[in-house]
């Protein structure tokens, strides 16, 4: 995959090299130090990115075989590390088992492999592992009161997130029971889907019902009657939006709260091992695509490109593994080759290029092409060598504002293509789009194998002129504008007063209480010159 941004291109290389450096017999998490172990959390978080980068069934089949052997000795639980090792003096951090996101490798990896490669026999082989793991969580739930929540045992939570109470602790600020319960729901849902694929009707019904009960319990525990989240971390919002956990009547309110949470952080992530892999896609699938690009394109700490700018050639374990002055931030749990955060590559394939599997026709016999362009990136092109052939997707925002798309659908496959901000009338001017149907803000068409290209003027302006006449909200969404604002007015970063005026044109800030103390006519003129 190649984009118009060389730093993003380097990030893609770093994720690939992190994978090459760690996928050696088992998916280790840092080949350069003594902790060369198969951590299950990293493995499941990165599974789909790994499968976009490389052909992974044989590698993961072996890892899942090892996992199954360990699981049999643990009555359905899954260790944090596979194969399990027992270093002298360990207090359970390495030798422990049964934690959300880590042990859920038992369900996540088999399902990712099924969607990507369509091997039903592999899913059948892993089905007992999936079932035993979910049944283990159910037993833990039963022991703690049958609440359909997972509230027992040690949990990593949103490991290494930046929003914890203690900045020296690896524990993030998101309620660990919420994280665990969401994975309870996720694993039960995946097991139900696997049972349906394999024709196990009884299990499909039983685990579908279990998943629904867990979802309802999560809503009862963590949502008020008006749709306010009881846990207000970025990761809490990410989980509710990525896994569609909100009741439909609350969607508008919860999405606004999520948006405001991201904006209030200066469009910077505060997430760890659980929130980060889902962050960008949770935004893109809920109408906040520009914020997703904003997260990707930040160059200061904490961000993916901060490491790139610091000269990284692999992915770091911590957002600040190396400090701006070039010094190592610490030697305790600080790896410079730790592939987990490279999972942003999954979003680059699924949302930027738009290449997505269809679980009802796995192995890309049918697939989706739904790219979501942004002027912040300008253009992107790439391919995925699926088991059904080479899939290509490319887009560019031209100088006159038109969108240009090109796709390749391999022989023997079918693709459903969704083109953004395209009217049905405009679509039908292109021969291969004659059968397109209109969606709310796009056009959709299903095509057979072939090469397809279309150029059109979208119904919205992807390249608006950036000036202080725009609302503060619009300026913060756009990475170059946000960078100018924070460079020229650093006191605006995370400024609660300024955030009260999100929908006001920034031009008006010179006349508003408090912010007028530092937003003068001269400052606004300087900003407009910088925007240009």
C-alpha positions in Angstrom: 0.0 0.0 0.0 1.2 3.5 -0.9 -0.2 6.9 0.0 0.6 10.5 -0.7 2.2 10.8 2.8 5.8 9.4 3.0 5.5 9.1 6.8 2.4 6.9 6.5 4.2 4.8 4.0 7.0 4.3 6.5 4.5 3.4 9.2 3.2 0.6 6.9 6.8 -0.6 6.5 7.3 -0.5 10.2 4.3 -2.6 10.9 5.4 -5.2 8.4 9.0 -5.3 9.8 7.6 -5.6 13.3 5.7 -8.6 12.1 8.7 -10.1 10.3 10.8 -9.6 13.4 8.3 -11.3 15.8 6.5 -14.0 13.8 9.1 -16.7 14.5 7.5 -20.0 15.5 5.2 -18.1 17.8 4.1 -14.4 17.7 6.6 -12.9 20.1 6.3 -9.4 21.3 9.9 -8.2 21.3 12.7 -10.1 19.7 15.4 -7.8 20.9 15.2 -8.6 24.7 14.8 -11.5 27.1 10.9 -11.4 26.9 10.5 -13.4 23.7 7.2 -14.9 24.5 3.9 -15.6 22.6 1.7 -13.1 24.3 -1.9 -13.9 23.3 -3.1 -10.3 23.5 -0.7 -9.0 20.9 -1.5 -12.0 18.7 -5.3 -11.5 18.6 -5.0 -7.7 18.3 -2.8 -7.9 15.3 -4.4 -11.0 13.6 -6.2 -9.2 10.8 -3.3 -6.8 10.1 -1.0 -9.8 10.0 -3.3 -11.5 7.5 -3.4 -8.4 5.2 0.4 -8.3 5.3 1.1 -12.0 4.8 -0.5 -15.4 4.3 -0.9 -16.5 7.9 -3.0 -19.8 8.2 -0.1 -22.1 8.7 1.5 -19.8 11.2 -1.6 -19.3 13.3 -2.7 -23.0 13.0 0.5 -23.9 14.8 0.0 -21.2 17.4 -3.6 -22.3 17.9 -2.5 -25.9 18.3 -0.1 -24.8 21.1 -2.9 -22.7 22.6 -5.2 -25.7 22.6 -2.7 -27.9 24.4 -2.3 -25.3 27.1 -6.1 -24.8 27.4 -6.7 -28.5 28.0 -4.6 -28.3 31.0 -6.4 -25.2 32.3 -10.0 -26.4 32.2 -10.9 -24.1 29.3 -8.9 -21.0 30.4 -6.2 -19.6 28.1 -2.8 -18.4 29.4 -1.4 -15.0 28.8 1.6 -16.5 27.0 1.5 -19.5 24.6 3.4 -21.7 25.1 3.1 -21.1 28.8 6.4 -20.7 30.6 7.2 -20.5 34.3 10.1 -18.1 35.0 11.5 -18.3 38.5 9.9 -15.9 40.9 7.0 -14.9 38.7 4.0 -13.8 40.6 1.5 -14.6 37.9 2.1 -11.9 35.4 3.6 -14.3 32.9 2.2 -17.6 34.2 -1.4 -16.3 34.6 -4.4 -17.2 32.5 -8.0 -16.1 31.8 -7.9 -12.4 31.0 -10.0 -10.5 28.5 -8.4 -9.5 25.1 -5.5 -11.8 25.8 -7.2 -15.1 26.3 -9.8 -14.1 23.7 -7.2 -15.1 21.1 -9.1 -18.4 21.4 -12.1 -17.0 19.5 -10.8 -14.0 17.6 -7.9 -15.6 15.7 -10.0 -18.6 14.3 -12.8 -16.2 13.1 -10.3 -13.8 11.5 -8.7 -16.7 9.7 -12.1 -18.0 8.5 -13.2 -14.6 7.1 -9.8 -14.0 5.4 -9.3 -17.4 4.0 -12.6 -19.2 4.0 -11.2 -22.5 5.3 -14.2 -24.2 7.0 -12.1 -27.2 8.1 -9.8 -24.9 10.0 -12.8 -23.3 11.8 -14.1 -26.7 12.7 -10.7 -27.7 14.1 -10.6 -24.6 16.3 -14.3 -24.8 17.3 -13.7 -26.8 20.6 -11.1 -24.1 21.6 -13.6 -21.3 21.0 -16.3 -23.1 22.9 -14.2 -24.1 25.9 -13.0 -20.5 26.3 -16.5 -19.0 26.2 -17.8 -21.7 28.6 -14.9 -20.7 30.9 -16.1 -17.1 31.0 -19.7 -18.3 31.7 -18.4 -20.3 34.7 -16.6 -17.2 36.0 -19.8 -15.2 35.5 -21.8 -17.8 37.4 -19.3 -17.7 40.3 -19.8 -14.0 40.6 -23.6 -13.9 40.5 -24.8 -14.8 37.0 -25.0 -11.1 36.0 -23.9 -11.7 32.4 -21.0 -9.5 33.1 -17.3 -10.6 33.6 -16.2 -9.1 36.9 -13.8 -11.6 38.3 -10.1 -12.3 38.3 -7.1 -10.3 37.1 -7.6 -8.2 34.0 -5.1 -6.2 31.9 -7.9 -3.8 30.9 -6.8 -1.2 28.4 -3.1 -2.0 29.0 -0.6 0.8 28.6 -3.3 3.4 28.0 -2.4 7.0 28.9 -5.5 7.8 30.9 -4.9 5.9 34.1 -4.9 7.5 37.5 -1.2 6.7 38.0 1.1 7.7 35.1 3.7 5.2 36.3 1.2 2.3 36.1 0.5 0.3 33.0 -3.2 0.1 33.9 -5.4 2.4 31.8 -8.4 4.4 33.0 -11.2 2.2 31.6 -13.1 0.0 34.0 -11.5 -3.4 33.6 -14.9 -5.1 34.1 -16.3 -3.1 31.1 -13.4 -4.3 28.9 -13.8 -7.9 30.1 -17.6 -7.8 29.6 -17.3 -6.4 26.1 -15.0 -9.3 25.2 -17.4 -11.7 26.8 -20.0 -10.4 24.4 -17.5 -10.4 21.5 -16.3 -14.0 22.0 -19.9 -15.3 22.6 -20.9 -13.6 19.3 -18.0 -15.1 17.4 -18.7 -18.6 18.8 -22.4 -18.3 17.8 -21.4 -17.3 14.3 -18.9 -20.2 14.1 -21.6 -22.6 15.3 -23.9 -21.4 12.5 -21.3 -21.8 9.8 -20.6 -25.4 11.0 -24.3 -26.3 11.2 -24.4 -26.6 14.9 -27.9 -25.2 15.3 -28.2 -25.8 19.1 -25.0 -24.0 19.9 -25.7 -21.2 17.5 -29.0 -20.4 19.2 -27.6 -20.9 22.7 -24.6 -18.6 22.3 -26.6 -16.0 20.3 -28.9 -15.8 23.2 -25.9 -15.6 25.6 -24.4 -12.7 23.6 -27.7 -10.8 23.6 -28.0 -11.2 27.4 -24.4 -10.0 27.9 -25.1 -7.0 25.6 -28.2 -6.1 27.6 -26.3 -6.5 30.9 -23.5 -4.1 29.6 -26.1 -1.5 28.6 -27.9 -1.9 32.0 -24.6 -1.5 33.9 -22.8 1.2 31.9 -25.6 3.4 30.3 -27.9 5.8 31.9 -31.6 6.0 30.8 -30.7 8.9 28.6 -27.7 7.4 26.9 -24.8 8.8 28.9 -21.9 6.4 29.4 -20.9 5.8 33.0 -17.3 5.3 31.9 -16.2 8.2 29.8 -12.7 7.2 28.6 -11.9 7.1 24.9 -11.8 3.3 25.0 -15.2 3.0 26.5 -16.7 5.1 23.6 -14.6 3.1 21.1 -15.9 -0.3 22.4 -19.5 0.8 22.4 -19.2 2.1 18.8 -17.0 -0.5 17.3 -19.1 -3.4 18.6 -22.5 -1.6 18.1 -23.3 -1.9 21.8 -25.5 1.2 22.0 -29.3 1.0 21.7 -30.4 2.6 18.5 -32.3 5.5 20.2 -29.1 6.5 21.9 -26.9 6.4 18.8 -27.0 10.1 18.0 -26.3 11.2 21.5 -23.5 8.7 22.1 -21.8 9.5 18.8 -21.8 13.2 19.7 -20.3 12.4 23.1 -17.7 10.2 21.4 -16.9 13.0 19.0 -16.6 15.6 21.8 -14.3 13.2 23.7 -11.9 13.0 20.8 -12.1 16.7 20.0 -11.4 17.6 23.7 -8.2 15.6 23.6 -7.0 17.7 20.7 -7.7 14.7 18.4 -5.0 12.7 20.2 -5.3 9.2 21.4 -5.1 8.2 25.0 -5.7 4.5 24.4 -3.8 1.3 25.1 -3.8 -2.3 23.8 -7.6 -2.6 23.7 -8.8 0.8 22.5 -6.1 1.5 20.0 -6.8 -1.3 17.4 -10.5 -0.3 17.1 -10.1 3.5 17.4 -9.9 4.6 13.8 -12.5 2.2 12.5 -14.9 3.1 15.3 -14.7 6.7 14.1 -14.9 5.9 10.4 -17.9 3.5 10.7 -19.8 6.1 12.7 -19.5 9.2 10.4 -16.3 10.6 11.9 -13.8 9.7 9.2 -11.9 13.0 9.3 -11.1 12.4 13.0 -9.8 9.0 12.1 -7.4 10.5 9.6 -6.6 13.2 12.2 -5.4 10.5 14.6 -3.3 8.8 12.0 -1.6 12.0 10.8 -0.6 13.5 14.1 3.1 13.9 14.3 3.5 14.8 18.0 3.3 12.6 21.0 1.2 10.5 21.4 0.8 9.2 17.8 1.9 6.6 15.3 3.9 9.2 13.3 5.7 10.5 16.3 7.7 7.3 16.3 8.2 7.6 12.5 9.5 11.1 12.9 11.9 9.9 15.6 13.4 7.5 13.1 11.5 4.3 14.1 11.8 1.3 11.7 9.5 -0.9 13.7 6.5 -0.4 16.0 7.1 0.6 19.6 5.6 -0.8 22.7 4.9 2.6 24.2 3.8 5.8 22.6 6.9 7.5 24.0 9.4 4.6 24.0 11.9 7.2 22.9 11.6 10.8 24.1 11.7 13.9 21.8 15.4 14.5 23.0 16.3 11.0 21.6 16.7 9.3 25.0 15.0 6.0 26.0 12.0 6.8 28.2 12.7 3.9 30.5 14.0 0.4 30.5 11.0 -1.2 32.2 8.7 -2.8 29.7 9.9 -0.7 26.8 10.3 -2.5 23.5 11.2 -0.8 20.2 9.9 -3.8 18.2 6.4 -4.6 19.6 3.9 -5.0 16.7 0.6 -4.5 18.5 0.0 -0.9 17.7 0.8 -1.7 14.1 -2.9 -2.8 14.0 -3.7 0.6 12.6 -2.8 -1.0 9.3 -6.1 -3.0 9.5 -7.9 0.3 9.3 -5.8 1.5 6.4 -6.9 -1.6 4.4 -10.5 -1.8 5.6 -11.4 1.9 5.5 -8.8 3.9 3.6 -8.6 1.3 0.7 -12.0 -0.1 1.7 -11.1 -3.8 1.2 -13.3 -5.8 3.5 -14.1 -9.5 3.8 -17.7 -10.7 3.7 -18.2 -13.3 6.5 -21.1 -14.8 4.6 -18.9 -15.6 1.6 -15.4 -15.9 3.3 -12.1 -16.0 1.5 -13.1 -13.0 -0.6 -15.4 -15.0 -2.9 -17.6 -11.9 -2.3 -16.1 -8.9 -0.7 -16.6 -5.2 -0.2 -14.8 -2.2 -1.7 -15.8 0.9 0.3 -12.9 3.4 0.4 -13.3 6.5 2.5 -11.1 9.2 1.1 -9.8 12.3 2.8 -8.0 15.4 1.6 -5.8 15.1 4.6 -4.1 12.1 2.9 -4.8 13.1 -0.7 -4.5 9.7 -2.3 -3.9 6.0 -1.6 -3.5 2.9 -3.6 -2.8 -0.7 -2.7 -3.7 -4.3 -3.2 -4.4 -7.4 -1.1 -3.3 -10.8 -2.3 -6.4 -12.7 -1.2 -6.8 -16.5 -1.5 -9.2 -15.7 -4.4 -6.8 -13.4 -6.2 -5.3 -9.9 -6.2 -7.7 -7.2 -5.1 -6.7 -3.6 -6.0 -8.2 -0.3 -4.8 -7.0 3.2 -5.4 -8.3 6.7 -5.0 -7.1 10.3 -5.4 -8.6 13.7 -4.8 -7.8 15.7 -7.9 -6.8 19.3 -8.0 -10.3 20.4 -9.2 -12.0 18.5 -6.3 -13.1 15.4 -8.3 -12.7 12.0 -6.8 -10.9 9.4 -8.9 -11.3 5.7 -8.1 -9.9 2.5 -9.6 -10.5 -1.1 -8.6 -9.5 -4.6 -9.7 -11.8 -7.5 -8.9 -10.1 -10.9 -9.5 -11.5 -13.7 -11.6 -14.2 -15.9 -10.0 -15.1 -13.3 -7.4 -17.8 -10.7 -6.9 -17.4 -7.3 -5.2 -19.9 -4.8 -3.9 -18.4 -1.3 -4.4 -19.6 1.7 -2.5 -18.7 5.2 -3.8 -19.0 8.1 -1.4 -20.9 11.3 -2.1 -22.1 10.2 -5.5 -25.7 10.7 -6.7 -27.5 7.9 -8.6 -28.0 10.3 -11.5 -24.2 11.0 -11.7 -23.4 7.3 -11.2 -25.4 6.2 -14.2 -23.4 8.3 -16.6 -20.7 5.6 -16.2 -21.4 2.3 -18.0 -20.4 -0.1 -15.2 -22.5 1.9 -12.7 -25.7 1.5 -14.6 -27.1 -0.9 -12.1 -26.0 1.2 -9.1 -28.5 1.9 -6.3 -28.6 5.0 -4.2 -27.8 5.1 -0.5 -28.1 8.0 1.8 -24.9 9.7 0.8 -23.3 7.3 -1.7 -24.0 4.8 -4.6 -23.5 1.1 -4.4 -23.1 -1.5 -7.1 -22.2 -5.2 -7.3 -19.8 -6.2 -10.0 -18.1 -9.3 -11.4 -14.4 -9.7 -12.1 -12.8 -6.9 -14.0 -11.1 -3.5 -13.8 -13.2 -0.5 -13.0 -12.5 3.3 -13.0 -14.7 6.3 -12.3 -14.0 10.0 -11.8 -16.7 12.4 -10.5 -17.4 15.6 -8.7 -18.7 14.6 -5.2 -21.8 16.1 -3.6 -19.6 17.7 -0.9 -16.4 19.6 -1.1 -13.5 17.4 0.0 -11.0 20.4 -0.3 -12.7 23.4 1.3 -10.7 26.6 1.6 -9.5 26.7 5.2 -9.9 30.0 7.0 -10.8 31.3 10.4 -14.4 31.9 9.1 -14.8 28.1 9.6 -16.1 26.8 12.9 -13.6 25.9 15.6 -15.0 22.3 15.3 -14.2 22.2 11.5 -10.7 23.5 12.0 -9.9 21.0 14.7 -11.0 18.1 12.5 -8.5 19.1 9.8 -5.0 18.1 10.8 -3.0 20.9 9.1 -5.3 23.5 10.6 -5.2 21.9 14.0 -1.4 21.9 13.8 -1.3 25.6 13.0 -3.7 26.5 15.8 -1.8 24.6 18.5 1.6 25.9 17.3 0.5 29.5 17.3 -1.8 29.2 20.3 -0.5 26.3 22.5 -2.9 27.4 25.3 -5.8 26.3 23.0 -4.8 22.6 23.4 -7.3 20.9 25.7 -8.8 24.3 26.5 -12.2 23.7 28.2 -13.3 27.3 27.6 -12.5 27.2 23.9 -14.3 23.9 23.6 -17.5 25.6 24.7 -17.4 27.5 21.4 -16.9 24.6 19.0 -19.7 25.7 16.6 -18.6 29.3 16.6 -16.5 30.6 13.7 -13.0 31.1 15.0 -13.1 34.6 13.5 -15.5 35.4 16.4 -13.1 34.3 19.1 -11.7 37.8 19.3 -15.0 39.0 20.7 -15.8 36.1 23.1 -15.1 36.0 26.8 -11.7 34.7 28.0 -10.5 33.4 24.7 -10.4 36.9 23.4 -7.5 37.4 25.8 -5.2 35.5 23.4 -7.1 35.4 20.1 -6.6 38.8 18.6 -7.2 40.2 15.1 -3.4 39.9 14.4 -3.3 36.3 15.5 -6.3 35.5 13.2 -4.5 37.1 10.3 -1.4 35.1 11.0 -3.5 31.9 11.1 -5.1 32.6 7.8 -1.7 33.2 6.2 -0.5 29.9 7.6 -3.6 28.1 6.4 -3.0 29.3 2.9 
